Amino acid sequence: MQAVRRLAGGDPGVIADAGIGFAAAVLIAVAAWGSPRLIGSSAIAGPSWLLALLPLLMGVPLVLRRRAPLLMWLAIWAGIALLSLLADNSLRGMAFIVVLFAAAYSLGAHASLRHAVAGLVVTAPIVAVISYRGGLALAFSQSHGAKAVALSSLQLVAFWLAGVFVHARRQAAALAARTAALQRQADQAAAAERARIARELHDIVAHHLSVVVLVAAGARASGRADAATLEEIEHSGRQALTETRRLFGVLRDPDEETGRAPQPGISELPALAGSLRAAGLDVSLSIDGDHTALPPAVNVSAYRIVQEALTNVLKHAGPARAEVTVGCADNAVTIEVTDDGLGNSAPPPPGGGQGLAGMRERVAVFGGDLRAGPRPGGGFTVCARLPVGEPS
């Protein structure tokens, strides 16, 4: 019924297969009922019911050449075996050549390699027996015995190999298209994450420059600039310069407005863990070291990495328990998020998901490193290191 609906809908593949099957059935019918001179065939003898079924057994199966190529191949050879067994015919001429060569090509081009090889192996004894007895003679093969077997087999295998080659090229093209689509998705995810990082860094730089302007204006209004004021200006200026260097090379989407809400940091991680516990994820959080003196960009990126990692656990790990460890030192912030879920037991696809792509973008801004992958005992691990200080 599905094939009928596709035919009615004008599916080009179904229409072409129907045309090929009809043409093959007509050729076999002419060979069975018409004059042998019409298509250069030997006369086909046998009971009337067998000759009537022959177009259905050898021609019509080509309609299935795309949807069920192995079934098509076996049906055609079942018809040949039945004709040879009951009538001991000599199968020669254009009708049989066209049908068998088209079937061999279709088997290789549209079946999986395993099914294509299986079809060839199953029918090899039939080809050998019929050819040896002189019952099957394809193009350029008019002899009997071992030579006929070899020539007939080589011709069929040649068309079969042509189909296998076409099938391999088609699969390679489909794989390349899928890889390109996945790469486009990864690029889009990376671009979106860069835009988000740019907005966050914009807010941080704007904050430090605002501090510089306000402190300088206050010092000018008071008519004096003591050492503490100058130190504050210097500190804020250095922070703004550091974040500006990181901002270079990070793309920003001009269509999006910059958010004005305060950016989260490591101090907000307990609240994040609490919200995920309320959502059903068992989270344990450990924060070591002083994070209050961290540069704002490092602070917010550490929060975002933990947030994305825990979101992935909630989405993909199934019932699981997650452990988060954040270590704050003078030279770097280290982050480790592990879970014991079952959903992440398989290796991630090449390039990782969109969440991993975003984390890699954040780590790359600081010249750090990220490792993510399945754990040996089950679950998943994300480890990140964010260097503290000016980027190289």
C-alpha positions in Angstrom: 0.0 0.0 0.0 2.8 2.4 0.8 4.4 1.7 -2.6 1.0 2.4 -4.3 0.7 5.7 -2.4 4.2 6.7 -3.4 3.4 5.8 -7.0 0.3 7.9 -6.9 2.2 10.7 -5.4 4.7 10.7 -8.3 7.8 9.4 -6.5 10.4 9.3 -9.3 12.1 6.2 -7.9 9.0 4.2 -7.6 7.8 5.2 -11.1 11.2 4.3 -12.6 11.2 0.9 -10.8 7.6 0.2 -12.0 8.7 1.1 -15.6 11.7 -1.2 -15.4 9.6 -4.1 -14.0 7.0 -3.6 -16.6 9.5 -3.6 -19.4 11.3 -6.7 -18.1 7.9 -8.5 -17.8 7.1 -7.6 -21.4 10.5 -8.9 -22.6 10.0 -12.2 -20.8 6.5 -12.5 -22.1 7.7 -12.0 -25.6 10.4 -14.6 -25.1 7.9 -17.1 -23.6 5.0 -16.5 -26.0 6.3 -14.7 -29.1 8.5 -15.7 -31.9 12.1 -16.4 -30.8 13.3 -14.2 -33.7 11.8 -11.1 -32.2 14.5 -10.9 -29.5 17.0 -13.5 -30.5 16.0 -16.1 -27.9 15.8 -19.8 -28.0 12.4 -21.2 -27.9 11.1 -21.7 -24.4 9.2 -24.9 -23.8 7.1 -25.8 -20.8 3.6 -26.1 -19.5 1.3 -23.2 -20.2 0.9 -22.3 -16.6 4.6 -21.9 -16.2 5.0 -19.8 -19.2 2.1 -17.6 -17.9 3.9 -17.2 -14.6 7.3 -16.6 -16.1 6.9 -12.8 -16.6 5.7 -12.5 -13.0 8.6 -14.6 -11.7 11.4 -13.0 -13.7 10.2 -9.5 -14.7 7.9 -8.1 -12.1 10.4 -8.6 -9.2 12.5 -5.7 -10.7 9.8 -3.4 -9.3 11.4 -4.2 -5.9 15.0 -3.4 -7.0 15.3 -0.5 -4.6 13.0 -1.4 -1.7 13.8 -5.2 -1.4 16.8 -6.0 -3.7 17.7 -9.3 -2.1 14.1 -10.5 -2.4 14.0 -9.4 -6.0 17.2 -11.3 -6.8 16.0 -14.5 -5.1 12.6 -14.3 -6.8 14.2 -14.0 -10.3 16.5 -17.0 -9.7 13.7 -19.0 -8.2 11.9 -18.5 -11.5 15.0 -19.5 -13.5 15.5 -22.6 -11.4 11.9 -23.6 -11.7 12.0 -23.2 -15.5 15.2 -25.1 -15.8 14.0 -27.9 -13.5 10.6 -28.4 -15.2 11.4 -27.8 -18.8 15.2 -28.1 -19.1 15.3 -24.9 -21.2 18.3 -23.2 -22.7 18.0 -19.7 -21.4 19.6 -17.5 -24.1 18.8 -14.2 -25.7 18.3 -10.5 -25.0 15.4 -10.9 -22.6 17.3 -13.0 -20.0 20.5 -10.9 -20.5 18.7 -7.7 -19.7 16.8 -9.1 -16.7 19.8 -10.8 -15.1 22.2 -8.0 -15.7 19.7 -5.4 -14.3 19.1 -7.6 -11.3 22.8 -8.1 -10.6 23.4 -4.4 -10.8 20.4 -3.6 -8.6 21.5 -6.1 -6.0 24.9 -4.5 -5.6 23.6 -0.9 -5.8 20.6 -1.0 -3.5 21.3 -3.8 -1.0 23.6 -3.6 2.0 27.0 -5.3 1.4 26.1 -8.2 3.6 22.8 -8.8 1.7 24.5 -8.3 -1.6 27.2 -10.9 -0.9 24.6 -13.3 0.6 22.5 -13.1 -2.6 25.5 -13.8 -4.7 26.5 -16.8 -2.6 23.0 -18.3 -2.4 22.6 -18.2 -6.2 26.1 -19.3 -7.1 25.3 -23.0 -7.1 22.2 -22.4 -9.3 24.3 -20.4 -11.8 27.0 -23.1 -11.9 24.6 -26.0 -12.4 22.5 -24.4 -15.1 25.5 -23.0 -16.9 27.3 -26.3 -16.8 24.4 -28.0 -18.4 24.2 -25.4 -21.1 20.9 -24.0 -19.8 22.2 -20.5 -19.2 24.2 -18.6 -21.8 24.7 -14.9 -21.3 26.4 -12.4 -23.7 29.6 -13.7 -25.4 29.0 -17.1 -23.8 27.8 -19.9 -26.2 29.8 -22.8 -24.8 29.1 -25.5 -22.3 30.8 -26.9 -19.2 33.3 -25.2 -17.0 33.9 -22.4 -19.5 30.2 -21.5 -19.6 30.1 -21.4 -15.8 33.2 -19.1 -15.7 31.9 -16.7 -18.4 28.4 -16.4 -17.0 29.6 -15.9 -13.5 32.1 -13.3 -14.5 29.6 -11.3 -16.4 27.1 -11.3 -13.5 29.8 -10.4 -11.0 30.9 -7.5 -13.2 27.5 -5.9 -13.1 27.2 -6.8 -9.4 30.5 -5.0 -8.7 29.4 -2.0 -10.7 26.4 -1.8 -8.4 28.5 -2.2 -5.3 30.7 0.6 -6.4 27.7 2.9 -7.0 26.3 2.0 -3.6 29.6 2.8 -1.9 29.8 6.2 -3.6 26.3 7.0 -2.6 27.0 6.1 1.0 30.2 8.2 1.0 28.2 11.2 -0.3 25.5 10.8 2.3 28.2 10.5 5.1 29.9 13.6 3.8 26.6 15.5 3.8 25.8 14.4 7.3 29.3 15.4 8.5 28.9 18.8 6.9 25.5 19.3 8.6 27.0 18.3 12.0 29.9 20.7 11.4 27.5 23.5 10.6 25.6 22.8 13.8 28.8 22.9 15.8 29.9 26.2 14.2 26.5 27.7 14.9 26.7 26.6 18.6 30.3 28.0 18.9 29.2 31.3 17.3 26.2 31.6 19.7 28.5 30.9 22.7 31.1 33.5 21.5 28.3 36.0 21.3 27.2 35.2 24.8 30.8 35.5 26.1 31.2 38.8 24.3 28.1 40.2 26.0 29.4 39.1 29.4 32.9 40.6 28.8 31.3 43.8 27.5 29.5 44.2 30.8 32.7 43.5 32.8 34.8 45.9 30.8 32.1 48.6 31.0 32.0 48.1 34.8 35.8 48.6 35.2 35.9 51.6 33.0 32.9 53.1 34.8 34.9 52.7 38.1 37.9 54.4 36.5 35.8 57.4 35.3 34.0 57.8 38.6 37.1 57.6 40.8 39.0 60.0 38.5 36.0 62.4 38.5 35.8 62.2 42.3 39.6 62.9 42.7 39.3 65.9 40.3 36.3 67.3 42.2 38.1 67.0 45.5 41.2 68.7 44.1 43.6 66.0 45.2 44.5 62.4 44.2 46.0 60.4 47.0 47.9 57.1 46.6 44.8 55.0 47.3 42.8 56.7 44.6 45.5 56.3 42.1 45.9 52.6 43.0 42.2 52.1 42.5 42.3 53.7 39.1 45.3 51.6 38.2 43.7 48.4 39.3 40.5 49.0 37.5 42.3 50.1 34.4 44.4 46.9 34.3 41.3 44.8 34.8 39.6 46.5 31.9 42.7 46.1 29.7 42.9 42.4 30.5 39.2 41.8 29.7 39.5 43.9 26.5 42.3 41.6 25.3 40.1 38.6 25.9 37.3 40.4 24.1 39.4 40.6 20.9 38.5 37.7 18.5 35.2 36.9 20.2 32.3 37.5 17.9 29.2 39.4 18.9 25.8 39.3 17.4 24.8 42.9 16.6 21.1 42.0 16.6 21.0 41.1 20.3 20.8 43.7 23.1 23.4 43.6 25.8 22.0 42.2 29.1 22.2 44.5 32.1 21.6 41.9 34.8 24.5 41.2 37.2 26.7 38.4 35.9 26.7 35.2 38.1 29.9 33.8 39.6 31.2 31.0 41.8 29.4 32.5 44.8 26.1 31.7 43.0 27.0 28.0 42.5 25.2 26.9 45.8 22.0 28.5 44.6 22.5 26.7 41.2 23.0 23.4 42.9 19.8 24.0 45.0 17.7 24.7 41.9 19.0 21.4 40.3 18.2 19.4 43.4 14.7 20.8 43.2 14.6 19.5 39.6 15.5 16.0 40.8 19.3 15.9 40.4 21.3 14.9 43.5 24.2 17.4 43.4 27.1 17.7 45.9 29.2 20.9 45.7 32.7 21.6 47.0 34.5 25.0 46.6 38.1 25.2 47.7 40.1 28.4 47.9 39.2 32.1 47.8 37.2 33.1 44.8 36.4 36.6 45.8 39.7 38.0 44.2 39.2 36.2 40.9 38.9 38.3 37.7 35.2 38.7 36.9 35.6 37.0 33.5 37.1 33.9 35.1 34.5 34.0 37.8 31.5 34.1 35.4 33.0 31.5 33.0 33.6 29.1 35.9 29.9 29.4 36.8 28.8 28.9 33.2 30.9 25.8 32.7 29.5 24.2 35.9 26.0 25.3 34.9 26.3 23.7 31.4 27.9 20.5 32.7 25.1 20.0 35.3 22.4 20.8 32.7 23.9 18.1 30.5 23.7 15.6 33.4 20.1 16.5 34.0 19.2 16.1 30.3 21.2 13.0 29.3 22.4 11.0 32.3 19.1 9.7 33.6 18.8 9.0 37.3 22.2 10.1 38.6 24.2 11.8 41.2 26.6 14.6 40.3 29.7 15.8 42.2 31.1 19.3 41.6 34.5 20.4 42.7 35.9 23.9 42.2 39.4 24.8 43.2 40.5 28.4 43.3 44.2 29.1 43.3 46.4 32.1 42.5 47.2 30.9 39.0 44.2 28.9 37.9 40.6 27.8 38.6 40.0 24.0 38.2 36.6 22.6 37.7 35.5 18.9 37.8 32.0 17.7 37.3 31.3 14.0 37.4 28.1 11.9 37.4 27.3 8.2 37.7 24.4 8.1 35.3 23.8 5.5 32.6 22.8 7.8 29.7 26.4 8.9 29.0 28.0 5.5 28.9 28.5 5.8 25.1 31.3 7.9 23.7 30.3 11.4 22.6 29.9 12.1 18.9 32.9 13.7 17.1 33.2 17.3 18.1 30.9 16.8 21.1 27.5 18.3 21.7 26.6 22.0 21.7 27.1 22.2 25.4 30.7 20.9 25.1 31.3 23.2 22.2 30.3 26.2 24.4 32.5 25.0 27.2 35.5 24.7 24.9 34.9 28.2 23.6 35.0 29.6 27.2 38.1 27.7 28.1 39.9 28.7 24.9 39.3 32.4 25.7 41.6 32.0 28.7 44.1 29.7 27.1 43.0 26.8 29.4 42.1 23.2 28.6 39.0 21.0 28.8 38.7 17.3 29.0 35.3 15.5 28.7 34.4 11.9 28.2 32.8 8.7 29.7 34.1 7.3 33.0 35.4 3.7 33.0 32.8 2.6 35.6 29.9 4.5 33.9 28.9 8.1 33.9 30.6 11.1 32.5 33.4 13.5 33.6 34.0 17.2 32.6 37.4 18.7 33.8 38.3 22.3 33.0 41.2 24.6 33.9 41.0 28.3 33.6 44.3 30.2 34.0 44.1 33.4 36.0 45.9 36.4 34.6 46.4 38.2 31.4 46.1 36.0 28.2 49.2 35.3 26.3 
